[in-house]
Amino acid sequence: GEGVNTQQPNSSFIPLIDGASASREGTCGSLKRNLVSRKIVLCFGTHGSDDSFNAAFDVYLAGGAALIFSEVPTKVVPELSFIPVVYVDMKQGAKILSYYKSSESPVVRMSPSRSVAGLEPAPVVVYFSSRGPSTLSPDILKPDITAPGVNILAAWPPVIPPSEIGLDKRSVDYNFLSGTSMSCPHVSGIVALLKSIHPQWSHAAIRSAIMTTAYVRDTSFDLIKAGGSGKPADPFDFGAGHVNPRQAMNPGLVYDAGPTDYIMFLCSLGYTQKQIRTIVSSSKLNTTCPEKSSASGLNNPSITVSNLESTPTIKRTVTNVSPDDNCVYIAIVSCPPGVEVIVKPNILVFTPYVRSASFSVTLKPVKHSDGVYNFGTLIWASPDHRVQSPIIVRVNNLNDKFREAK
């Protein structure tokens, strides 16, 4: 099992009890002290960390020594508690329960945590990670990228107990934390690294380098799993993939963007010229919005169309930032199911005099669908680089089929 435990129960073997059999409610709540005191309690949960916290609190109130908490495999995320807690999945929990029922004197030995690597494929998108699509701008991929964010060793104020519970009297300078607040500093550090190596790069270029060099397969070479479902993850789970700082230093090509690009993006979101003018610092920039604009037109390192009814053509521009001034890239397309993707031109040639090149991506629905998202990829490949962009398309043309039938 997994745990974040520095404590160890006093004796090596401790009696085990099933929480449901020691409860007035048939669950791990309202535990009977005379049955639980100084024992390790086995509990089963279904609702994640809050469930385990409540179980640990009930075990503590009943005088229990420690908790074994069993939950579905997609939700096993060890957290620091004020009593020793080990997390196991439902299959392991069932085995422990079977042992408890078949033994006259069931006992458990619980040890302090130690780091073990290589037992399971990594990375995995944790079940509580924020998923896409974006509700504010569905034609921009959410999330952009995935980075380490579970059980990260982080600085901690010593005046606050590590479990954040008043009855916990410990004081520590570091703690294990999980969440976006842990993933964000990883990416921020990588951005700082790239900026120090390439001080001339814009924010958009750095973002592009991080996204187009990300990887989408785990250590077993399968697609990264989506925690919470156990299915293979897709761009709404991990964005462009898991961040790869070494590759991001030399991405080959970048999708750059400047103030004018973002003004057009704000126009697509419905901002008025007056509102945009209050944001833009330079009076020389034109903040007039065209009659029609789309967020998918932003020079993004991903291509997202949230409402594909016809056959739109999307333009992108890439800039060569590799040390090789003379290079050729070939387009490799994996089409989303039910969508034909045409890239023109499908070969890009860069020279010392041609640093940037534009291309168009035409998306043609070849199926009738009522708003189902499908995923594909566009890779610009050279002998030294693979510049990968996710393609996210929601075909929404079922009404056209009904009109044709009529």
Buried (B, 14 or more C-beta within 10 A) or exposed (E): BBBBBEBBBEEEEBBBBBBBEBBEEEBBBEBEEEBBBEBBBBBBBEEBBEBBBBBBBBBBEBEBBBBBBBBBEBBBBBBBBBBBBBBBBBEBBEEBBEBBEEEEEBBBEBEEBEEEEEEEBBBBBBBBBEBBBBEEBBBBBBBBBBBBBBBBEEEBEEEEBBBEBEEBEEEBEEBBBBBEEBBEBBBEEBBEBBBEEBEEBBEBBBBBBBBBBBBBBBEEEEBBBBBBEEEBBBBBBBBBBBBBBEBBBBBBBBBBBEBEBBBBBBBBBEBEEEEBBEEBEEEEBEBEBEEEBBBBBBBBBBBBBBBBBEEBEBEBBBBBBBEEEEBEBEBBBEBBEBBBBBBEEEEBEBEEEEEEBEBEBEBBBEBBBEEBBBBBBBBBBBEEBBBBBBBBBBBBBBEEEEEEEE
